[in-house]
Amino acid sequence: MNDLSLTIRSEAVGDAQAIERLHERTFGPGRFVLSAYRIREHVDHVLDLSFTARVGTLLVGSVRQLPICVGDTPALLLGPLTVEPPFRSRGVGRLLLERALNDAKAQGHRLVLLVGDEPYYSRVGFKQVPKGRVTMPGPVDYSRLLVIELVEGAFEGVSGPVGPDWSKSRT
């Protein structure tokens, strides 16, 4: 992490505005039409499985996870993961990912999906979802749909549409 004094902590309710501004800067207004955002419209992320990265009091990164189902199988959707541009390539994103995945596993979650770049996310174990096994609402590049098993074999036989975990939905 070079010379930065980085702190990773669970997201707090008061972090929401700063995280939203970070998302605006890094993803722009087009983010709302993406598949993952369409799912996020219906279910909130889990605060104790979502994390911020700070240097002192400065928010430099964030990762969120929300409850979903793949068909009838509970899972988590990871994202967005974002790091302020001046702090990229310093390991911040990887530390956020590792914390998110480790805490999810410790809480008994078995599967995590995301839409992202396989070369980046494969470094922590994500793999491309086999073609045709999973569908998502809205536009999605299925070559970017990735999964990680937090428990070996957890993705065996899992298929179907991705949607909010309605037991945790807000609508």
C-alpha positions in Angstrom: 0.0 0.0 0.0 3.0 2.3 -0.3 3.1 5.1 2.2 -0.6 5.5 2.8 -2.2 4.9 6.2 -5.3 3.2 5.0 -8.3 2.2 7.1 -11.0 -0.2 5.9 -14.2 -0.2 7.9 -17.8 -1.1 7.5 -19.9 1.5 5.7 -22.0 3.7 8.1 -25.3 5.3 7.2 -23.5 8.7 7.3 -21.2 7.6 4.5 -24.0 7.5 1.8 -23.6 11.0 0.4 -19.8 10.9 0.1 -20.1 7.4 -1.6 -22.7 8.7 -4.0 -20.4 11.6 -5.0 -17.6 9.1 -5.5 -19.9 7.1 -7.8 -20.9 10.2 -9.7 -17.2 11.1 -10.3 -16.1 7.6 -11.3 -19.1 6.2 -13.2 -21.1 9.2 -14.4 -24.9 9.4 -15.0 -25.0 6.5 -17.3 -24.6 4.1 -14.4 -28.3 4.1 -13.7 -29.2 2.1 -16.8 -26.9 -0.8 -16.1 -28.2 -4.1 -15.0 -26.7 -4.0 -11.5 -28.2 -0.6 -10.8 -31.6 -1.8 -11.9 -31.4 -4.5 -9.2 -30.2 -2.0 -6.7 -33.4 0.0 -7.2 -35.3 -2.7 -5.3 -33.0 -3.8 -2.4 -30.6 -2.0 -0.2 -27.0 -3.0 0.2 -25.9 -4.7 3.4 -24.1 -2.1 5.6 -22.0 -4.7 7.5 -20.9 -6.3 4.2 -20.1 -3.0 2.5 -16.9 -1.1 3.2 -15.1 2.2 2.9 -11.4 2.9 2.5 -10.1 6.0 4.1 -6.8 7.8 4.4 -7.3 9.8 7.5 -10.8 11.2 7.1 -10.7 11.2 3.3 -12.9 8.7 1.6 -10.8 7.1 -1.1 -12.8 3.9 -1.9 -16.0 2.0 -1.4 -17.4 -1.4 -2.1 -21.0 -2.5 -1.6 -22.8 -5.9 -1.5 -26.5 -6.5 -1.7 -28.7 -9.6 -1.3 -29.9 -11.2 -4.5 -31.1 -14.5 -5.8 -30.0 -16.5 -8.8 -33.1 -18.4 -9.6 -34.0 -19.6 -6.1 -30.5 -19.5 -4.7 -29.5 -16.7 -2.4 -26.3 -14.9 -3.2 -24.7 -11.5 -3.0 -24.1 -8.9 -5.8 -20.8 -7.1 -5.3 -20.5 -3.6 -6.5 -20.0 -1.0 -7.2 -16.3 -1.1 -6.2 -14.6 2.2 -6.8 -11.5 4.0 -5.8 -10.6 7.7 -6.3 -8.3 7.9 -9.3 -5.2 9.3 -7.4 -5.4 6.2 -5.2 -5.7 3.5 -7.9 -3.0 1.0 -8.5 -2.1 1.1 -4.8 -4.0 -2.0 -3.6 -7.0 -0.1 -2.2 -9.5 -2.0 -4.4 -8.0 -5.4 -3.6 -8.1 -4.6 0.1 -11.8 -3.6 -0.2 -12.6 -6.8 -2.2 -10.8 -9.1 0.3 -12.5 -7.6 3.2 -15.9 -7.8 1.5 -15.5 -11.4 0.5 -13.9 -12.6 3.8 -16.7 -11.0 5.9 -19.4 -12.4 3.5 -17.9 -15.9 3.9 -17.7 -15.5 7.7 -21.4 -14.6 7.8 -22.3 -17.8 5.9 -22.8 -16.5 2.4 -21.9 -19.0 -0.3 -21.9 -17.1 -3.6 -21.0 -13.6 -4.9 -21.7 -12.3 -8.4 -20.6 -9.1 -10.0 -20.4 -7.4 -13.4 -16.8 -6.4 -14.1 -13.5 -7.0 -15.7 -12.4 -10.6 -15.4 -8.6 -9.8 -15.5 -9.0 -7.6 -12.5 -11.4 -9.7 -10.4 -9.9 -13.1 -11.3 -7.0 -12.1 -9.0 -9.2 -12.7 -6.0 -10.9 -15.8 -7.5 -13.9 -14.6 -9.6 -14.6 -16.6 -12.8 -16.9 -15.9 -15.8 -20.4 -17.4 -15.4 -20.8 -20.1 -18.0 -22.8 -18.8 -21.0 -26.6 -19.2 -20.6 -26.7 -20.1 -16.9 -27.7 -16.8 -15.5 -29.7 -13.8 -16.9 -29.9 -10.3 -15.7 -32.4 -7.5 -16.3 -31.5 -4.7 -18.7 -28.4 -4.4 -20.8 -25.5 -6.6 -19.6 -22.3 -7.9 -21.3 -22.4 -11.5 -20.2 -18.7 -11.9 -20.7 -18.4 -9.6 -17.7 -20.8 -11.5 -15.5 -18.5 -13.1 -12.8 -19.0 -15.4 -9.8 -17.0 -16.6 -6.9 -17.8 -19.5 -4.7 -17.2 -18.7 -1.0 -18.0 -22.4 -0.3 -16.6 -25.0 -2.7 -19.3 -26.3 -5.1 -21.8 -23.6 -4.1 -22.4 -22.7 -7.8 -23.1 -26.2 -9.0 -26.5 -26.5 -10.4 -27.3 -22.8 -9.9 -29.0 -21.1 -12.8 -31.8 -18.6 -13.6 -32.5 -14.9 -13.5 -30.7 -12.6 -11.1 -33.0 -10.5 -9.1 -33.3 -8.9 -5.7 -33.7 -11.1 -2.7 -37.4 -10.1 -2.3 -37.3 -11.1 1.4 -34.9 -8.1 1.8 -36.5 -5.8 -0.7 -37.8 -2.3 0.0 -40.7 -2.4 -2.5 
